[in-house]
Every structure is written in C-alpha cells, then in structure tokens.
Amino acid sequence: RQSIQTNGGVVSPVILRQVAAGKFLCIEGNTRVQLYREFKTRETAGDWDTIPAIVHASIGEDDVHAIRLQAHLVGPRPWTPYAKAKYLTQLREKEHFPFSRLVDFCGGNERSIVESLNAYADMEKHYRPHLPSDEDFDTTRFSGFVEAQKPGVKEAIARAGFTMDDFGRWIIDGKIEKLAHVRWIPKILKDKKATEVFLKNDIEDAIRMIDTPDLNKALQDANLVSLARALTGALRRIEFREVKKLKDDPASQTAQHLLEAYEAIGEIITEIGTDPT
C-alpha cells in the first residue's frame, strides 16, 4: 500500500479478461485494483482513475488458471536479502535517496531497512576482507549479519573483548552454522565456559552449556491464551526504572528473553496474516 502510494502507481500491470463491451474481470492483481479504488475514494493525492493493465480479449478458463498459477506459484524470481540490501545501499549512498522515501518505497518498515543497510555494511567490512577470494563470498550468510543488528548482540561482542572482525571470522569458520543462533551470542559471551566451548567447537555446543531453568509445571500446562494474557499484564505493569535498566543493558537475560518472545510472536502474527497496526 505504502509503496504504491509513494510511487504514484504500480510497476507491474494487472491482468484482465474482457467479458463484455467495457466490462473486464481481473484475473491477477485484485489487491492492486482494490488499493486504487480505496485511494480514489479517500481522495488520496495522485491519479487513481486508470491502472496499467494487460487485457486478454478472448481466453478460455484453462488460460485463466494458467495465468494465476504462473503468477502465484512461479512468479518472478525474487531478489535475495543480500541483493536487496546491496541495492538499498546503492540508492542511499550513490543516488542519495532520502531515507524516508526509501522506507516508503519498501512498504514503511523502517526497522528492517535499517537492519538491512547496517548488515550489508558489516558484511562488506568484516566478512569479505577475511575470505581467501571473492569467489568464496557466500551471500546466504547475510542473515547472520542481520541477526547481529538485534539489540544487545554487538554490545555483547564488544563487552567480551571481541570485534565484528571476530564475528565475521566466526561465520567463515563455521562457528555459527545456523545463523538464527546469532541471537544466543549475548548469553554465551556472558558465560566463561560457554564462551570457551563456542570458540573451541561451535555455537551449538555452547548453547548446550548454558543453564536454562526449567519452567514450572503450571507454566508448562498453561494454554496460549493464558500465557499471552499473563505476559500482556506483566508488560503493562512494568515500571519505568525497569525499562530504563533493560535499555541500559540490552544484553541482559531479561532483555534477550523479551526479544525472543517478540520475534516468536511476530513470526506467528505474520503467518496468520494479522496486522497489529
């Protein structure tokens, strides 16, 4: 929605089937058509009277199904997260795009844009130079650098006496094979034995070293509704000084558990298609 509004229209045309004189059925692009209608009804600035379209004057039902299947099951090949970050960086640094406009074009998710830009910069600075050659550059490792942008990760690395160059070497050396485990780094580096195991072996073994207290039986048996309501209540009762304490120490165990809960809830919300805004 935000991207179309900022761009003043769509880039990819919708696909229509002519069913009568002056009457068309939208085969592919219903959401875009509906957004145009909403913008026109709300008198949003811009020209929403016409939409770019490919019109098929005479096609059968099999062709209609083929178009929809190709659009939704095959579709254009998406860019990798690294390629997206590289392009955003180019727009920001070489084309001098205003950051606010960049965010609008990408749908308004400022946090993800910042993480992507910073992750790209870190990967180019702390990963690429330590490879034997550019042929060894693995763009699939990019998500590890995205994870490193999460609150507390870089702070924990610095506090433990390491640098982002060390982090880049950990990625190269296979110390962090499953990149989602980067979020465990603050906990691991606060534990001397876990840190030793991590540096000697890998992050998987280090995670096993960390003592994770078992949940009591009441919590284990509680249903999702009860847990969600309890968490909501606890967060609403939190005092300012505790929030400040968490802000001052984003690598703390409480802050990390909150971050894990936030990400887990976010994944579910995204999966079920509920927009919290």
Secondary structure as UniProt FT lines:
FT   HELIX           2..7
FT   STRAND          14..20
FT   TURN            21..22
FT   STRAND          23..28
FT   HELIX           30..41
FT   TURN            42..43
FT   STRAND          53..56
FT   HELIX           61..69
FT   HELIX           70..74
FT   HELIX           81..93
FT   HELIX           99..105
FT   TURN            106..107
FT   HELIX           110..126
FT   HELIX           128..130
FT   HELIX           134..136
FT   HELIX           139..141
FT   HELIX           142..147
FT   TURN            148..149
FT   TURN            151..152
FT   HELIX           153..159
FT   TURN            160..161
FT   HELIX           164..172
FT   TURN            173..174
FT   HELIX           179..184
FT   HELIX           185..189
FT   HELIX           192..200
FT   HELIX           203..209
FT   HELIX           217..221
FT   HELIX           224..237
FT   HELIX           240..248
FT   TURN            250..251
FT   HELIX           253..272
//
